[in-house]
Amino acid sequence: DIDKEPFYIERNEDEIFNKNVTQFGLWIHGPAGCGKSNLIIRNLIQQKRDFIQISLASCVGQEIEAFFKEILYDIASKVDGIESQVQPNNFSECSKLLLDLLAKKYCDKELIIFIEEIPISSEENYKEFSSKMFSLLISKNLTRGLEKIKFVLSSINNPIKHIQIFQQKIHQQLNFLPLEFWEKEKIISLIELIESEFQFSLPTDIKADLVTSSDGSPRFIKKFFRSIYTLNKTDENTLRFIIKETHRELSQYKNA
C-alpha cells in the first residue's frame, strides 16, 4: 500500500528494476523471503504504472495449463468485470483468447501484467510453465497493438535455462533479473527503521544476533518484530526465544 512508503528501504535493485521496466518485461527470480514481490509492487505504484496483479497461489496441485486459464480469468475479471470465463480446451486456445482480450481492451496502451506466487516445485513442471510463458510472450509481441504491454513475473527458480533454441526472441522483450538476500547494511537499516517506529531499541547483542540469524532475509526481520508485537514482551529471554523460533520456522525456505 502507498501508505507503507515511509517504511520501504530502497536498494540498488530498485533502480535496476525501474530502468529495465521502461523498455522490457522482467522475470525476477531469487530465494523465498528476499523481497521480490514487495520490490515489484512498490515500484509499479511509485512509478504510477497501470498494472494488473495476478497470484497463481490457488493453482497449487493443478496441471500447468490451468495456470494460464487462471491468468486469462483474472485479467478478464479485472478488465471486463466478468464472473465467468469461457474455458479453453488447451493452451493454444487459452493463449489466443488472452491475446484477443488484451487487443480488445489495451490496444496501443501501456499495461504491466504482474504474475506471482507460481506454485511449482518440480523442475519438469517449471520447464513446461516457462516454455509456455515464453510462447505466449513471443505471440504477444507478434500481435499488432500489444507492443506496450509488458509481463513481469516473480519466481524462486531461474527460468533462463528453459529457453529453447526456437524461443531466443524472448530476449527482445524480457530481461531476467536475479535477486539475492539483502546486504548486512540494508538489514540493519530495516531493523533501525522498525525500532524507530516501535520507539524502542534492541539490546546490542540481541541486534547482532538478529542480523546474523536473518542471513539477509527481510522476511525474517519482519516476522521477528511481528512476534514481539504479538507477545508484547521484550525481555532478553523472550527476544532470544523469538529469534530461535523465527529461524526454525523460516530456515527451511532459505535454500529453496
N, C-alpha and C positions, 0 to 999 in steps of 0.2 A: 504494500500500500504506500501511496505517496507520503502519508504522514510518518512513515518509518525512515524517511530520507535522512534525518539528522543522525540516525544510528547506523548508517551504512559506511563501511570502511572501503575507500577507493584504493585500487591497486593498479599496477601496470596493465593487468589483464583487461580492465575496463576500457582503457584507451585502445588497446588492440581490438577488442570486440567492436567498439564504435567505429573505428576506421574501416574494419572489414565489412561490416554490415551495410555500409553505404553503397558498396559495389557487388557484394556477394551474399549468397546464403551461407549459413555456417552449420557445421556439425561439431558441437563441443563435446569432448569426451574426457573422462577422468574419474578418479575413485569416488565412491559414495562419501558424502559429507564434506566435499571440498568447496561447495557453494556454487555449483553450476547454474541451477535454476534461479537463485537469487540474483546472480550476476546478469543473467539474460533479462529477466523481468524488470529489474531495476533500471537497466539502461534503455530498454524499449520504452518504458514510461518516461524516463528522464529526457529522452530524445523526442518524445511526443510522436512516436510512430504508431500507425494503425496496425494492430496485431490481433490475431486470434490464438488463444492458448488452448492446447488440446492435451489432455492427460490420457494415456493409454493404460493406466493402472487397472481399470476394470476388465481389461482383456487378458488378465493372468490365466494361464492354463488353456487358452484358446489357440486355434490354428493361426498362422501368420496372416492369412488373407482376411481374417476377422479384424485385425488391426487396421487395415485400410478401409474396411467398411465402417469402423468406428470413426476414423478420420473424416470420411465422407459424411456420416451422420452428424458429427459435431459441427462441421462447417455449415452444413445445410440448416441445422437448427439455429445457428447464430446469425446467418445472413438472410435466411428466409423465414425464420421463426416456426418452422415445421416441427411437428412432434413425431413424425414417422418418415421413413425414407425407403424408396424402392430398393429391395435387396438384390444387388448384382449377383450373378451366378459364379463369377470368377474375378480374378484380379484385373484382367483386361477390361471387363465391363465396368468394374469399380473405378479404375483409372480414368476411363472415358467419361463416366458420369461426373467425377470430381472435376476434371478439366472443363467440361461443359458448364458446370455450375460456376466455376471461377470466371470463365469467359463471359457468362451472363451477368454476373454481379460486379466483377472487378476488372473488366477490360480496360487496359491502359491506365489502371490505377495502382498505386503503391499499397502493398499489403505484406505483412510478415505472418507466416503461419508457424507458430512455435509448438513443437511436439516434444513432450517429456514423459517421464515415468514409463519407459518402454520395458515391460516385464518379460525379459528374455534371459534365460540362464545358459542354455546350451549354445555352443559355437555354431552348430549346424543351423539352428533356428535364426541366430543372429545373421548368419550369412544370407539366408533366404530373405530376411527382412531388409537388410542393407541392399541387396541386389534389386529387390522390387522397388525400394525407395529411389534408388538411382534411376531405374527405368522410368518411374513416374516423373522425376525431375527433368530428365532429358526430354521426355514427351512434352512437358510443360514449356520448356524453352523453345520447342519447335512449333508451339501454338501461338498464332498471332494474337497480340494484345496482352499476353501474360508475362512479358519480359520483366515487368516491375514487381511481380510477385516473388517473394523470397521465402524459402523454408529455413527455419532454424531448429535444429534438433539437439537434444541433450541425452547422453547415454554414458554408461560406465565403459563399455567396450570401445575400442578403436576400430572404426569401420573401414579404414583405408585399405586394409589387406583383402577386403572383399570386393574391391573394384575389379571387374572383369575387363579383359582386353577391349571388348567392344563397347565398354562404358567409359572410356577415357574422357569423353566430352564432359563428364560431370565436373571436371576441374575448371571448366569455363564459367561455372555458376556457383560452385560450392567450395568453400575453404574448410579445412579441418583444423580445429584449434584444441590442443591438449591443455587441460587444467591440472595443476598439481595442488597438493596441500599447501597451506599458507606458510610464508616465511615467519620466523620467530618474531620479528619486529611487528608484523601485522597482527599476529595473535595477541601480543602484549597490548597493542593499541585497542583491540577489541575488548580485552579484559578491562582496561582502564576506562573505556567508554561506558561499559556496563557498571563498573564501580561508581563512576560519577553519577550515573542515573539513580543507582541504589543508595547513594550517599553513604557508602561505607567502603573501607579498604580491606582487602585480604591481607593477612599476615604475610610477611616477605617470603618465608619458607613455603607457605601454602601456595602462594602465587607461582613460585618457581616450580613446585611440584605439578601444578595445574598446567603450566606451559609445556613441561616435559611430557606429561601424560597425554595431552591433547594431540601431540605429534603433528601439529599444523592443521587440525580439523576445527573449523569454526563451529560445526555442529556440536562437537564435544563441549566447547566453551558455553554455548547457549543452553545445552542440556544441563550442564553443571549449575548455572545460575538459576535456571527454572526450578531445579531441585531445592536450592537454597530458599527460593521464594515460597515453594510449596511447604517445606518443613518449618520454615520460619525459625531456623536455629543456625547460629553462626559460631558456635564454639569449635575449637580446633579438632576435637574428635569427630564431630559431625561433618566438618569440611573434608577431612581425610576420608571418611566413610563415603561421602558423595563422590569424591574423585575416583575411589576404588570401584564403586558401583557403576559409575558412568563409563569407566574403562571396560568393565565387564560386559556392559550392555552393547557398547559400540565397537569393541575391538574386532568382533567377527566380521565387520564390514570394511575394515581398513585396507585389506588386500584384495577386496572384491574387484 
